[in-house]
Amino acid sequence: MLCVSAPAKVNLHLHILGKTENGYHILDSLVCFTDFGDTLTFEEDKMFSLDIVGEFANLLQSHDLAGQNLIEKSVREFENATNIKVNLRMTLNKNIPLGGGLGGGSSDAAATLNALQRIYKTDINLEKITAKLGSDITACLNAPRPVIMRSTGNDIAPAPVLPLKIPAVLVNAGQHCSTPEIYRTLKMHEFSKSVTFPDRFDAIASLSDFINTHTRNDLYAPALKAEPSLTKTIDIIKQQTGCLLARLSGSGATCFGIFETEDMAQQAASQIKTTHPEWWVVQTTLLS
C-alpha cells in the first residue's frame, strides 16, 4: 500500500496579466504549499475504484458527477498515455474544503499522477497530462516546493528562496466560491503586471512586507461580490496578534494569515475558533 499527501496550496499573490484569444486568463502567482491537506492511499486490486472519506467527503460526492472528479480524469489520462490498466483501490481522505481557493482537487490530481508514475515505474511527462486537466495541477506536481505559476497556469518558474517554515492560519467562514464563476465576473479596466521578486527572503517579515506592498489578488473583487462577508474574515485575521499578512487565497473563499511565530499562529487559530466556532480554521505551515 502506498500513502501520499496532497497538500493545500496558498496563492500568496495572484495577478491577471491578460487573456488569450480563446478566453483563458494569463496568470502570475506565487504558490506555496502547506503541511495540511488531503491524503490518498493506493492498494492493488482487480479493478480501479475510488472511495472518498473524511470531513468533506459527503460534500464532494454531492457535487460530483460519476467519473467527473479530477482524480478519475487523471487516472484515465494516465491510462491513455501509458497503455497501462490502472487496477487500484484508491481512498481519498478529503480534508480540504471545496471551493476554498486551496486547490484541493488540483492537488489530489497531481498527487495521483505522481503516485501512478511511481507505482508503475513510468517516466512520461506528466505536465502533458496536467495541461489538459486544469490550470493549478501542473504547479501541484511540484508540491511541496513553492513555485511561480505563469501563463494559463501551466508554465512553472522557480520561486524565490523563502524562509524554511512560515506559520500560517487558514480560515473559511463557510462560503463556497466557484472558480469558473469568479473568472466570469472578473472585470479589469487595466491588467496587472508580473512581479519581479528578489532572489531570496531571509525573514518572514520581509516576505510579508514585499507581498503587501507590491502584490495583490486580482480575484478578490469578484470573490467579494459573490461573498461580501470575506472582508470580515480577513479583518478578523488581521486583528490577531502577530499577523503580518492577511489575504484571500486564489479565487476564494478561504483566507489566510501569515504570522511572526508558530505560537502566534496557534494562538490566533484558537482565538478565531473560540469567537467563531462555526468557521473552519486550521493552523498550518507554509513549506519551502
C-alpha positions as protocol buffer text, in pm:
chain_id: "A"
residue {
  index: 1
  type: MET
  ca { x: 0 y: 0 z: 0 }
}
residue {
  index: 2
  type: LEU
  ca { x: 121 y: 349 z: -86 }
}
residue {
  index: 3
  type: CYS
  ca { x: 5 y: 656 z: 106 }
}
residue {
  index: 4
  type: VAL
  ca { x: 76 y: 1008 z: -24 }
}
residue {
  index: 5
  type: SER
  ca { x: -20 y: 1361 z: 77 }
}
residue {
  index: 6
  type: ALA
  ca { x: -197 y: 1616 z: -139 }
}
residue {
  index: 7
  type: PRO
  ca { x: -117 y: 1946 z: 34 }
}
residue {
  index: 8
  type: ALA
  ca { x: -336 y: 2254 z: 25 }
}
residue {
  index: 9
  type: LYS
  ca { x: -195 y: 2535 z: -188 }
}
residue {
  index: 10
  type: VAL
  ca { x: -194 y: 2903 z: -98 }
}
residue {
  index: 11
  type: ASN
  ca { x: -162 y: 3181 z: -357 }
}
residue {
  index: 12
  type: LEU
  ca { x: 45 y: 3449 z: -186 }
}
residue {
  index: 13
  type: HIS
  ca { x: -43 y: 3676 z: -477 }
}
residue {
  index: 14
  type: LEU
  ca { x: -242 y: 3637 z: -799 }
}
residue {
  index: 15
  type: HIS
  ca { x: -213 y: 3887 z: -1082 }
}
residue {
  index: 16
  type: ILE
  ca { x: -415 y: 3869 z: -1405 }
}
residue {
  index: 17
  type: LEU
  ca { x: -187 y: 3982 z: -1688 }
}
residue {
  index: 18
  type: GLY
  ca { x: -431 y: 3946 z: -1979 }
}
residue {
  index: 19
  type: LYS
  ca { x: -641 y: 3697 z: -2174 }
}
residue {
  index: 20
  type: THR
  ca { x: -561 y: 3456 z: -2454 }
}
residue {
  index: 21
  type: GLU
  ca { x: -755 y: 3452 z: -2782 }
}
residue {
  index: 22
  type: ASN
  ca { x: -954 y: 3152 z: -2661 }
}
residue {
  index: 23
  type: GLY
  ca { x: -1055 y: 3328 z: -2341 }
}
residue {
  index: 24
  type: TYR
  ca { x: -815 y: 3185 z: -2083 }
}
residue {
  index: 25
  type: HIS
  ca { x: -664 y: 3425 z: -1832 }
}
residue {
  index: 26
  type: ILE
  ca { x: -287 y: 3477 z: -1815 }
}
residue {
  index: 27
  type: LEU
  ca { x: -166 y: 3448 z: -1457 }
}
residue {
  index: 28
  type: ASP
  ca { x: 127 y: 3539 z: -1237 }
}
residue {
  index: 29
  type: SER
  ca { x: 110 y: 3379 z: -893 }
}
residue {
  index: 30
  type: LEU
  ca { x: 350 y: 3276 z: -618 }
}
residue {
  index: 31
  type: VAL
  ca { x: 217 y: 2945 z: -489 }
}
residue {
  index: 32
  type: CYS
  ca { x: 315 y: 2783 z: -160 }
}
residue {
  index: 33
  type: PHE
  ca { x: 204 y: 2451 z: -14 }
}
residue {
  index: 34
  type: THR
  ca { x: 113 y: 2369 z: 345 }
}
residue {
  index: 35
  type: ASP
  ca { x: 177 y: 2080 z: 580 }
}
residue {
  index: 36
  type: PHE
  ca { x: -202 y: 2032 z: 585 }
}
residue {
  index: 37
  type: GLY
  ca { x: -403 y: 1864 z: 313 }
}
residue {
  index: 38
  type: ASP
  ca { x: -576 y: 1556 z: 178 }
}
residue {
  index: 39
  type: THR
  ca { x: -424 y: 1209 z: 181 }
}
residue {
  index: 40
  type: LEU
  ca { x: -454 y: 931 z: -76 }
}
residue {
  index: 41
  type: THR
  ca { x: -384 y: 560 z: -42 }
}
residue {
  index: 42
  type: PHE
  ca { x: -329 y: 313 z: -326 }
}
residue {
  index: 43
  type: GLU
  ca { x: -375 y: -63 z: -298 }
}
residue {
  index: 44
  type: GLU
  ca { x: -357 y: -331 z: -566 }
}
residue {
  index: 45
  type: ASP
  ca { x: -696 y: -466 z: -672 }
}
residue {
  index: 46
  type: LYS
  ca { x: -871 y: -640 z: -960 }
}
residue {
  index: 47
  type: MET
  ca { x: -1007 y: -312 z: -1097 }
}
residue {
  index: 48
  type: PHE
  ca { x: -998 y: 62 z: -1035 }
}
residue {
  index: 49
  type: SER
  ca { x: -1214 y: 206 z: -759 }
}
residue {
  index: 50
  type: LEU
  ca { x: -1221 y: 529 z: -559 }
}
residue {
  index: 51
  type: ASP
  ca { x: -1352 y: 563 z: -205 }
}
residue {
  index: 52
  type: ILE
  ca { x: -1390 y: 908 z: -51 }
}
residue {
  index: 53
  type: VAL
  ca { x: -1383 y: 958 z: 326 }
}
residue {
  index: 54
  type: GLY
  ca { x: -1309 y: 1249 z: 558 }
}
residue {
  index: 55
  type: GLU
  ca { x: -1461 y: 1577 z: 669 }
}
residue {
  index: 56
  type: PHE
  ca { x: -1568 y: 1695 z: 322 }
}
residue {
  index: 57
  type: ALA
  ca { x: -1639 y: 1355 z: 165 }
}
residue {
  index: 58
  type: ASN
  ca { x: -2017 y: 1393 z: 154 }
}
residue {
  index: 59
  type: LEU
  ca { x: -1997 y: 1742 z: 8 }
}
residue {
  index: 60
  type: LEU
  ca { x: -1756 y: 1628 z: -263 }
}
residue {
  index: 61
  type: GLN
  ca { x: -1976 y: 1332 z: -354 }
}
residue {
  index: 62
  type: SER
  ca { x: -2287 y: 1551 z: -373 }
}
residue {
  index: 63
  type: HIS
  ca { x: -2113 y: 1797 z: -608 }
}
residue {
  index: 64
  type: ASP
  ca { x: -1950 y: 1530 z: -822 }
}
residue {
  index: 65
  type: LEU
  ca { x: -2092 y: 1355 z: -1125 }
}
residue {
  index: 66
  type: ALA
  ca { x: -1981 y: 993 z: -1165 }
}
residue {
  index: 67
  type: GLY
  ca { x: -1638 y: 981 z: -1320 }
}
residue {
  index: 68
  type: GLN
  ca { x: -1605 y: 1358 z: -1342 }
}
residue {
  index: 69
  type: ASN
  ca { x: -1374 y: 1434 z: -1050 }
}
residue {
  index: 70
  type: LEU
  ca { x: -1013 y: 1520 z: -1125 }
}
residue {
  index: 71
  type: ILE
  ca { x: -873 y: 1203 z: -970 }
}
residue {
  index: 72
  type: GLU
  ca { x: -1069 y: 978 z: -1205 }
}
residue {
  index: 73
  type: LYS
  ca { x: -991 y: 1203 z: -1502 }
}
residue {
  index: 74
  type: SER
  ca { x: -622 y: 1184 z: -1411 }
}
residue {
  index: 75
  type: VAL
  ca { x: -634 y: 805 z: -1396 }
}
residue {
  index: 76
  type: ARG
  ca { x: -798 y: 784 z: -1739 }
}
residue {
  index: 77
  type: GLU
  ca { x: -544 y: 1025 z: -1892 }
}
residue {
  index: 78
  type: PHE
  ca { x: -258 y: 826 z: -1738 }
}
residue {
  index: 79
  type: GLU
  ca { x: -400 y: 505 z: -1886 }
}
residue {
  index: 80
  type: ASN
  ca { x: -430 y: 669 z: -2228 }
}
residue {
  index: 81
  type: ALA
  ca { x: -73 y: 798 z: -2214 }
}
residue {
  index: 82
  type: THR
  ca { x: 85 y: 470 z: -2098 }
}
residue {
  index: 83
  type: ASN
  ca { x: -147 y: 194 z: -2219 }
}
residue {
  index: 84
  type: ILE
  ca { x: -144 y: 66 z: -1861 }
}
residue {
  index: 85
  type: LYS
  ca { x: -467 y: -50 z: -1700 }
}
residue {
  index: 86
  type: VAL
  ca { x: -483 y: 100 z: -1352 }
}
residue {
  index: 87
  type: ASN
  ca { x: -616 y: -171 z: -1121 }
}
residue {
  index: 88
  type: LEU
  ca { x: -601 y: 1 z: -786 }
}
residue {
  index: 89
  type: ARG
  ca { x: -830 y: 72 z: -499 }
}
residue {
  index: 90
  type: MET
  ca { x: -782 y: 437 z: -410 }
}
residue {
  index: 91
  type: THR
  ca { x: -902 y: 605 z: -92 }
}
residue {
  index: 92
  type: LEU
  ca { x: -917 y: 983 z: -69 }
}
residue {
  index: 93
  type: ASN
  ca { x: -930 y: 1136 z: 278 }
}
residue {
  index: 94
  type: LYS
  ca { x: -1088 y: 1472 z: 193 }
}
residue {
  index: 95
  type: ASN
  ca { x: -980 y: 1737 z: 446 }
}
residue {
  index: 96
  type: ILE
  ca { x: -952 y: 2043 z: 218 }
}
residue {
  index: 97
  type: PRO
  ca { x: -1280 y: 2235 z: 182 }
}
residue {
  index: 98
  type: LEU
  ca { x: -1442 y: 2255 z: -161 }
}
residue {
  index: 99
  type: GLY
  ca { x: -1449 y: 2587 z: -342 }
}
residue {
  index: 100
  type: GLY
  ca { x: -1199 y: 2721 z: -94 }
}
residue {
  index: 101
  type: GLY
  ca { x: -922 y: 2851 z: -319 }
}
residue {
  index: 102
  type: LEU
  ca { x: -681 y: 2593 z: -175 }
}
residue {
  index: 103
  type: GLY
  ca { x: -653 y: 2380 z: -488 }
}
residue {
  index: 104
  type: GLY
  ca { x: -778 y: 2062 z: -323 }
}
residue {
  index: 105
  type: GLY
  ca { x: -895 y: 1894 z: -642 }
}
residue {
  index: 106
  type: SER
  ca { x: -583 y: 2001 z: -830 }
}
residue {
  index: 107
  type: SER
  ca { x: -354 y: 1876 z: -555 }
}
residue {
  index: 108
  type: ASP
  ca { x: -541 y: 1543 z: -544 }
}
residue {
  index: 109
  type: ALA
  ca { x: -498 y: 1502 z: -919 }
}
residue {
  index: 110
  type: ALA
  ca { x: -127 y: 1588 z: -911 }
}
residue {
  index: 111
  type: ALA
  ca { x: -64 y: 1354 z: -617 }
}
residue {
  index: 112
  type: THR
  ca { x: -248 y: 1078 z: -805 }
}
residue {
  index: 113
  type: LEU
  ca { x: -36 y: 1122 z: -1117 }
}
residue {
  index: 114
  type: ASN
  ca { x: 289 y: 1131 z: -922 }
}
residue {
  index: 115
  type: ALA
  ca { x: 184 y: 817 z: -735 }
}
residue {
  index: 116
  type: LEU
  ca { x: 89 y: 630 z: -1055 }
}
residue {
  index: 117
  type: GLN
  ca { x: 422 y: 722 z: -1210 }
}
residue {
  index: 118
  type: ARG
  ca { x: 592 y: 574 z: -902 }
}
residue {
  index: 119
  type: ILE
  ca { x: 375 y: 261 z: -878 }
}
residue {
  index: 120
  type: TYR
  ca { x: 403 y: 167 z: -1244 }
}
residue {
  index: 121
  type: LYS
  ca { x: 764 y: 289 z: -1283 }
}
residue {
  index: 122
  type: THR
  ca { x: 689 y: 504 z: -1588 }
}
residue {
  index: 123
  type: ASP
  ca { x: 874 y: 817 z: -1693 }
}
residue {
  index: 124
  type: ILE
  ca { x: 616 y: 1003 z: -1900 }
}
residue {
  index: 125
  type: ASN
  ca { x: 595 y: 1383 z: -1898 }
}
residue {
  index: 126
  type: LEU
  ca { x: 310 y: 1435 z: -1651 }
}
residue {
  index: 127
  type: GLU
  ca { x: 283 y: 1803 z: -1744 }
}
residue {
  index: 128
  type: LYS
  ca { x: 135 y: 1698 z: -2079 }
}
residue {
  index: 129
  type: ILE
  ca { x: -150 y: 1540 z: -1882 }
}
residue {
  index: 130
  type: THR
  ca { x: -194 y: 1819 z: -1628 }
}
residue {
  index: 131
  type: ALA
  ca { x: -212 y: 2083 z: -1904 }
}
residue {
  index: 132
  type: LYS
  ca { x: -531 y: 1914 z: -2023 }
}
residue {
  index: 133
  type: LEU
  ca { x: -694 y: 1896 z: -1681 }
}
residue {
  index: 134
  type: GLY
  ca { x: -669 y: 2235 z: -1510 }
}
residue {
  index: 135
  type: SER
  ca { x: -453 y: 2541 z: -1454 }
}
residue {
  index: 136
  type: ASP
  ca { x: -336 y: 2463 z: -1098 }
}
residue {
  index: 137
  type: ILE
  ca { x: -244 y: 2098 z: -1143 }
}
residue {
  index: 138
  type: THR
  ca { x: 97 y: 2149 z: -1304 }
}
residue {
  index: 139
  type: ALA
  ca { x: 205 y: 2364 z: -1010 }
}
residue {
  index: 140
  type: CYS
  ca { x: 82 y: 2097 z: -769 }
}
residue {
  index: 141
  type: LEU
  ca { x: 306 y: 1838 z: -935 }
}
residue {
  index: 142
  type: ASN
  ca { x: 593 y: 2024 z: -770 }
}
residue {
  index: 143
  type: ALA
  ca { x: 446 y: 2018 z: -417 }
}
residue {
  index: 144
  type: PRO
  ca { x: 558 y: 2088 z: -155 }
}
residue {
  index: 145
  type: ARG
  ca { x: 814 y: 2310 z: -331 }
}
residue {
  index: 146
  type: PRO
  ca { x: 693 y: 2670 z: -384 }
}
residue {
  index: 147
  type: VAL
  ca { x: 669 y: 2780 z: -747 }
}
residue {
  index: 148
  type: ILE
  ca { x: 565 y: 3079 z: -955 }
}
residue {
  index: 149
  type: MET
  ca { x: 271 y: 2992 z: -1178 }
}
residue {
  index: 150
  type: ARG
  ca { x: 255 y: 3179 z: -1510 }
}
residue {
  index: 151
  type: SER
  ca { x: 74 y: 3186 z: -1846 }
}
residue {
  index: 152
  type: THR
  ca { x: -256 y: 2998 z: -1813 }
}
residue {
  index: 153
  type: GLY
  ca { x: -115 y: 2822 z: -1508 }
}
residue {
  index: 154
  type: ASN
  ca { x: 88 y: 2560 z: -1690 }
}
residue {
  index: 155
  type: ASP
  ca { x: 420 y: 2745 z: -1708 }
}
residue {
  index: 156
  type: ILE
  ca { x: 615 y: 2698 z: -1387 }
}
residue {
  index: 157
  type: ALA
  ca { x: 911 y: 2908 z: -1276 }
}
residue {
  index: 158
  type: PRO
  ca { x: 1128 y: 2873 z: -963 }
}
residue {
  index: 159
  type: ALA
  ca { x: 1011 y: 3069 z: -661 }
}
residue {
  index: 160
  type: PRO
  ca { x: 1248 y: 3289 z: -465 }
}
residue {
  index: 161
  type: VAL
  ca { x: 1415 y: 3125 z: -169 }
}
residue {
  index: 162
  type: LEU
  ca { x: 1171 y: 3158 z: 120 }
}
residue {
  index: 163
  type: PRO
  ca { x: 1208 y: 3119 z: 496 }
}
residue {
  index: 164
  type: LEU
  ca { x: 1211 y: 2750 z: 583 }
}
residue {
  index: 165
  type: LYS
  ca { x: 878 y: 2733 z: 768 }
}
residue {
  index: 166
  type: ILE
  ca { x: 619 y: 3009 z: 757 }
}
residue {
  index: 167
  type: PRO
  ca { x: 348 y: 2994 z: 1029 }
}
residue {
  index: 168
  type: ALA
  ca { x: 1 y: 3042 z: 885 }
}
residue {
  index: 169
  type: VAL
  ca { x: -368 y: 3014 z: 960 }
}
residue {
  index: 170
  type: LEU
  ca { x: -638 y: 2915 z: 710 }
}
residue {
  index: 171
  type: VAL
  ca { x: -993 y: 3040 z: 770 }
}
residue {
  index: 172
  type: ASN
  ca { x: -1313 y: 2968 z: 582 }
}
residue {
  index: 173
  type: ALA
  ca { x: -1636 y: 3112 z: 718 }
}
residue {
  index: 174
  type: GLY
  ca { x: -1847 y: 2854 z: 534 }
}
residue {
  index: 175
  type: GLN
  ca { x: -1852 y: 3018 z: 193 }
}
residue {
  index: 176
  type: HIS
  ca { x: -1804 y: 2842 z: -139 }
}
residue {
  index: 177
  type: CYS
  ca { x: -1665 y: 3028 z: -440 }
}
residue {
  index: 178
  type: SER
  ca { x: -1696 y: 2874 z: -784 }
}
residue {
  index: 179
  type: THR
  ca { x: -1370 y: 2940 z: -970 }
}
residue {
  index: 180
  type: PRO
  ca { x: -1533 y: 2949 z: -1316 }
}
residue {
  index: 181
  type: GLU
  ca { x: -1797 y: 3191 z: -1186 }
}
residue {
  index: 182
  type: ILE
  ca { x: -1535 y: 3417 z: -1026 }
}
residue {
  index: 183
  type: TYR
  ca { x: -1344 y: 3438 z: -1354 }
}
residue {
  index: 184
  type: ARG
  ca { x: -1667 y: 3502 z: -1547 }
}
residue {
  index: 185
  type: THR
  ca { x: -1747 y: 3803 z: -1331 }
}
residue {
  index: 186
  type: LEU
  ca { x: -1391 y: 3940 z: -1333 }
}
residue {
  index: 187
  type: LYS
  ca { x: -1379 y: 4289 z: -1484 }
}
residue {
  index: 188
  type: MET
  ca { x: -1049 y: 4471 z: -1513 }
}
residue {
  index: 189
  type: HIS
  ca { x: -1005 y: 4812 z: -1674 }
}
residue {
  index: 190
  type: GLU
  ca { x: -630 y: 4754 z: -1679 }
}
residue {
  index: 191
  type: PHE
  ca { x: -445 y: 4426 z: -1644 }
}
residue {
  index: 192
  type: SER
  ca { x: -180 y: 4380 z: -1378 }
}
residue {
  index: 193
  type: LYS
  ca { x: 193 y: 4336 z: -1434 }
}
residue {
  index: 194
  type: SER
  ca { x: 406 y: 4038 z: -1342 }
}
residue {
  index: 195
  type: VAL
  ca { x: 610 y: 4062 z: -1023 }
}
residue {
  index: 196
  type: THR
  ca { x: 988 y: 4066 z: -1010 }
}
residue {
  index: 197
  type: PHE
  ca { x: 1083 y: 3905 z: -681 }
}
residue {
  index: 198
  type: PRO
  ca { x: 1417 y: 3927 z: -504 }
}
residue {
  index: 199
  type: ASP
  ca { x: 1621 y: 3607 z: -524 }
}
residue {
  index: 200
  type: ARG
  ca { x: 1553 y: 3529 z: -160 }
}
residue {
  index: 201
  type: PHE
  ca { x: 1372 y: 3638 z: 154 }
}
residue {
  index: 202
  type: ASP
  ca { x: 1563 y: 3569 z: 474 }
}
residue {
  index: 203
  type: ALA
  ca { x: 1281 y: 3663 z: 711 }
}
residue {
  index: 204
  type: ILE
  ca { x: 905 y: 3614 z: 724 }
}
residue {
  index: 205
  type: ALA
  ca { x: 859 y: 3987 z: 788 }
}
residue {
  index: 206
  type: SER
  ca { x: 1046 y: 4090 z: 473 }
}
residue {
  index: 207
  type: LEU
  ca { x: 845 y: 3842 z: 263 }
}
residue {
  index: 208
  type: SER
  ca { x: 517 y: 3970 z: 407 }
}
residue {
  index: 209
  type: ASP
  ca { x: 619 y: 4334 z: 358 }
}
residue {
  index: 210
  type: PHE
  ca { x: 703 y: 4269 z: -7 }
}
residue {
  index: 211
  type: ILE
  ca { x: 376 y: 4081 z: -73 }
}
residue {
  index: 212
  type: ASN
  ca { x: 173 y: 4354 z: 100 }
}
residue {
  index: 213
  type: THR
  ca { x: 349 y: 4637 z: -85 }
}
residue {
  index: 214
  type: HIS
  ca { x: 400 y: 4505 z: -437 }
}
residue {
  index: 215
  type: THR
  ca { x: 124 y: 4250 z: -499 }
}
residue {
  index: 216
  type: ARG
  ca { x: -246 y: 4177 z: -465 }
}
residue {
  index: 217
  type: ASN
  ca { x: -505 y: 3916 z: -551 }
}
residue {
  index: 218
  type: ASP
  ca { x: -693 y: 4033 z: -861 }
}
residue {
  index: 219
  type: LEU
  ca { x: -970 y: 3779 z: -792 }
}
residue {
  index: 220
  type: TYR
  ca { x: -1056 y: 3938 z: -458 }
}
residue {
  index: 221
  type: ALA
  ca { x: -1301 y: 4192 z: -608 }
}
residue {
  index: 222
  type: PRO
  ca { x: -1520 y: 3937 z: -793 }
}
residue {
  index: 223
  type: ALA
  ca { x: -1497 y: 3697 z: -497 }
}
residue {
  index: 224
  type: LEU
  ca { x: -1608 y: 3977 z: -264 }
}
residue {
  index: 225
  type: LYS
  ca { x: -1903 y: 4049 z: -492 }
}
residue {
  index: 226
  type: ALA
  ca { x: -2006 y: 3685 z: -464 }
}
residue {
  index: 227
  type: GLU
  ca { x: -1934 y: 3662 z: -89 }
}
residue {
  index: 228
  type: PRO
  ca { x: -1934 y: 4009 z: 75 }
}
residue {
  index: 229
  type: SER
  ca { x: -1854 y: 3862 z: 418 }
}
residue {
  index: 230
  type: LEU
  ca { x: -1499 y: 3780 z: 304 }
}
residue {
  index: 231
  type: THR
  ca { x: -1399 y: 4127 z: 426 }
}
residue {
  index: 232
  type: LYS
  ca { x: -1499 y: 4030 z: 779 }
}
residue {
  index: 233
  type: THR
  ca { x: -1293 y: 3711 z: 763 }
}
residue {
  index: 234
  type: ILE
  ca { x: -980 y: 3897 z: 651 }
}
residue {
  index: 235
  type: ASP
  ca { x: -1031 y: 4173 z: 909 }
}
residue {
  index: 236
  type: ILE
  ca { x: -1056 y: 3919 z: 1191 }
}
residue {
  index: 237
  type: ILE
  ca { x: -732 y: 3751 z: 1079 }
}
residue {
  index: 238
  type: LYS
  ca { x: -559 y: 4091 z: 1062 }
}
residue {
  index: 239
  type: GLN
  ca { x: -668 y: 4169 z: 1419 }
}
residue {
  index: 240
  type: GLN
  ca { x: -481 y: 3870 z: 1562 }
}
residue {
  index: 241
  type: THR
  ca { x: -152 y: 3929 z: 1742 }
}
residue {
  index: 242
  type: GLY
  ca { x: 150 y: 3876 z: 1519 }
}
residue {
  index: 243
  type: CYS
  ca { x: -36 y: 3879 z: 1186 }
}
residue {
  index: 244
  type: LEU
  ca { x: 193 y: 4007 z: 911 }
}
residue {
  index: 245
  type: LEU
  ca { x: -25 y: 3941 z: 607 }
}
residue {
  index: 246
  type: ALA
  ca { x: -393 y: 3851 z: 557 }
}
residue {
  index: 247
  type: ARG
  ca { x: -540 y: 3782 z: 216 }
}
residue {
  index: 248
  type: LEU
  ca { x: -777 y: 3570 z: 8 }
}
residue {
  index: 249
  type: SER
  ca { x: -619 y: 3260 z: -148 }
}
residue {
  index: 250
  type: GLY
  ca { x: -687 y: 3207 z: -519 }
}
residue {
  index: 251
  type: SER
  ca { x: -1049 y: 3254 z: -617 }
}
residue {
  index: 252
  type: GLY
  ca { x: -1158 y: 3203 z: -254 }
}
residue {
  index: 253
  type: ALA
  ca { x: -1334 y: 3153 z: -28 }
}
residue {
  index: 254
  type: THR
  ca { x: -1056 y: 3058 z: 214 }
}
residue {
  index: 255
  type: CYS
  ca { x: -850 y: 3341 z: 360 }
}
residue {
  index: 256
  type: PHE
  ca { x: -504 y: 3301 z: 510 }
}
residue {
  index: 257
  type: GLY
  ca { x: -284 y: 3483 z: 754 }
}
residue {
  index: 258
  type: ILE
  ca { x: 93 y: 3470 z: 789 }
}
residue {
  index: 259
  type: PHE
  ca { x: 227 y: 3514 z: 1143 }
}
residue {
  index: 260
  type: GLU
  ca { x: 556 y: 3606 z: 1309 }
}
residue {
  index: 261
  type: THR
  ca { x: 583 y: 3281 z: 1505 }
}
residue {
  index: 262
  type: GLU
  ca { x: 419 y: 2940 z: 1529 }
}
residue {
  index: 263
  type: ASP
  ca { x: 293 y: 3020 z: 1879 }
}
residue {
  index: 264
  type: MET
  ca { x: 123 y: 3334 z: 1749 }
}
residue {
  index: 265
  type: ALA
  ca { x: -39 y: 3135 z: 1468 }
}
residue {
  index: 266
  type: GLN
  ca { x: -163 y: 2873 z: 1714 }
}
residue {
  index: 267
  type: GLN
  ca { x: -299 y: 3143 z: 1943 }
}
residue {
  index: 268
  type: ALA
  ca { x: -473 y: 3315 z: 1651 }
}
residue {
  index: 269
  type: ALA
  ca { x: -633 y: 2991 z: 1533 }
}
residue {
  index: 270
  type: SER
  ca { x: -755 y: 2916 z: 1885 }
}
residue {
  index: 271
  type: GLN
  ca { x: -896 y: 3267 z: 1927 }
}
residue {
  index: 272
  type: ILE
  ca { x: -1082 y: 3260 z: 1594 }
}
residue {
  index: 273
  type: LYS
  ca { x: -1224 y: 2914 z: 1671 }
}
residue {
  index: 274
  type: THR
  ca { x: -1345 y: 3041 z: 2009 }
}
residue {
  index: 275
  type: THR
  ca { x: -1517 y: 3352 z: 1871 }
}
residue {
  index: 276
  type: HIS
  ca { x: -1646 y: 3180 z: 1555 }
}
residue {
  index: 277
  type: PRO
  ca { x: -1692 y: 2809 z: 1634 }
}
residue {
  index: 278
  type: GLU
  ca { x: -1892 y: 2757 z: 1314 }
}
residue {
  index: 279
  type: TRP
  ca { x: -1596 y: 2855 z: 1096 }
}
residue {
  index: 280
  type: TRP
  ca { x: -1337 y: 2618 z: 951 }
}
residue {
  index: 281
  type: VAL
  ca { x: -998 y: 2714 z: 1097 }
}
residue {
  index: 282
  type: VAL
  ca { x: -663 y: 2535 z: 1057 }
}
residue {
  index: 283
  type: GLN
  ca { x: -322 y: 2635 z: 1190 }
}
residue {
  index: 284
  type: THR
  ca { x: -57 y: 2522 z: 945 }
}
residue {
  index: 285
  type: THR
  ca { x: 286 y: 2592 z: 798 }
}
residue {
  index: 286
  type: LEU
  ca { x: 381 y: 2710 z: 451 }
}
residue {
  index: 287
  type: LEU
  ca { x: 671 y: 2495 z: 332 }
}
residue {
  index: 288
  type: SER
  ca { x: 975 y: 2592 z: 128 }
}
